[in-house]
Amino acid sequence: MITAARLLTMSFVSLAVALSACNVDDPPASTGGARGASCERFAVVRSDYASTQIALVDDGGRVLSANVVSSGSTPSGATSALSGDVVLPHDAPAAGKVVLIDRFPNGILTWLDAETGAVEGQLNVVPGFPANPHDYLDVAPGKAYVTRFGSNTNPGKVAFDEGGDLLVVDTARRSLSKRIDLSGYGGGVDPRPDRMTMAAGRAYVTLSRLDATFERGEDGLVVVIDVTSDEVVDTIPIPGLKNCTNLALSPDARALAVSCSGLYKVPGAAQMAASGVVVFELASKKELLRGPASTIGAALGSSLGFPTSRTVVAVANADAGDQILAIDLETAQAKVLHQTSPFAAGDMFCGCGGRCLVPDADAASLLAVDAERVAPLAALTGSGLPARAVSAIGKSSDDH
């Protein structure tokens, strides 16, 4: 589990990293993009939380382009340089595109052409206050959703400054068109919408439901949004678990897994009791499996996915380090496949070839994870920055 001491240590480390970045070298020149079909190219965020580089790799982890774009530079087509807090969308964006979510405090979306590496445009999704965008989801041609984790206590100064919502983005014009207010789903705290996925014309969105201090939270909730009407049409309650952040759709689109970390600021038994993995049957919302943190031996992190329809891969945050787990949905058994140092396992991507790709900040490679084993891929060359997130890129527009 994550203790208060470890959180304090992380804060000091983050401060030291930020201070050490004051005299860094000039950012490296862009190495452009790379062509490829679906599941042949992957975007990788490499970051020490002060500097960031975006790389492209192939399905064996070999680097195709070491530095598409990096922090400290403002390439053509961009008005804002990347910060050290950059993540990738949970679901791969539209074909041939890379979308970067520059979270706190910048709140900038950046669209890249994966084939050329060119910046196609940027959009500020936090006008008025640092709303901390957490995810991006293409829901229709020319239309996307963005979750905003933060809520503004004094809104109304400029348009779209409320937070605690989904923004609807016109991706053709790269502009904000409207918002979907989720404040009514907070249950007495801020809703804190986080990660998203989509199935059968509906977007599924986790609500972490935490107060401003992160010391109090309500039971987790998934809201279901019709992407045509942009209205909440259903909810999936997660009783007994809190701080439910990530989710994953099974390859057959019949099940939805959700990871809940418990309250980091209330460590120990209380955190463990409110942490776990839950799998629901999507059509009926019936709970198929619950893997409590107590049976795993560590609080769950925020990264999970399905390599196959009968297995969930998840990350647990133990004091000794992150554990990469495989959970069998038929037997409910969890098996530790690999362990890293604390907070080294990053945001995984599953869905290409019956495996998940997991960034490991300890290793100079991505890890390929299936239901039984973990294997490192080719060495990540071109930078000394650790890998933090990975996601697939759809095929180039003219590929057939």
Stockholm file with secondary structure:
# STOCKHOLM 1.0

chainA/1-400         MITAARLLTMSFVSLAVALSACNVDDPPASTGGARGASCERFAVVRSDYASTQIALVDDGGRVLSANVVSSGSTPSGATSALSGDVVLPHDAPAAGKVVLIDRFPNGILTWLDAETGAVEGQLNVVPGFPANPHDYLDVAPGKAYVTRFGSNTNPGKVAFDEGGDLLVVDTARRSLSKRIDLSGYGGGVDPRPDRMTMAAGRAYVTLSRLDATFERGEDGLVVVIDVTSDEVVDTIPIPGLKNCTNLALSPDARALAVSCSGLYKVPGAAQMAASGVVVFELASKKELLRGPASTIGAALGSSLGFPTSRTVVAVANADAGDQILAIDLETAQAKVLHQTSPFAAGDMFCGCGGRCLVPDADAASLLAVDAERVAPLAALTGSGLPARAVSAIGKSSDDH
#=GR chainA/1-400 SS CCCHHHHHHHHHHHHHHHHHGGGCCCCCCCCCCCCCCTTTCEEEEEECSSSEEEEEECTTSCEEEEEEEETTCCCTTCSSCCCSCEECCSSCCSTTEEEEEETTTTCEEEEEETTTCCEEEEEECCTTSCCCEEEEEEEETTEEEEEEEEECSSCCSSTTCCEEEEEEEETTTTEEEEEEECGGGSTTSBCCEEEEEEETTEEEEEECCBCTTSSCBCEEEEEEEETTTTEEEEEEEEEEEECEEEEEECTTSSEEEEEEECCTTSCSHHHHHTEEEEEEETTTCCEEEEEEHHHHTSEEEEEEEEEETTEEEEEEEETTEEEEEEEETTTCCEEEEEECSTTCBCBCEECSSSCEEEEBTTSSSEEEECSSCEEECSCCCSCCSCEEEEEECCCCTTCC
#=GC SS_cons         CCCHHHHHHHHHHHHHHHHHGGGCCCCCCCCCCCCCCTTTCEEEEEECSSSEEEEEECTTSCEEEEEEEETTCCCTTCSSCCCSCEECCSSCCSTTEEEEEETTTTCEEEEEETTTCCEEEEEECCTTSCCCEEEEEEEETTEEEEEEEEECSSCCSSTTCCEEEEEEEETTTTEEEEEEECGGGSTTSBCCEEEEEEETTEEEEEECCBCTTSSCBCEEEEEEEETTTTEEEEEEEEEEEECEEEEEECTTSSEEEEEEECCTTSCSHHHHHTEEEEEEETTTCCEEEEEEHHHHTSEEEEEEEEEETTEEEEEEEETTEEEEEEEETTTCCEEEEEECSTTCBCBCEECSSSCEEEEBTTSSSEEEECSSCEEECSCCCSCCSCEEEEEECCCCTTCC
//
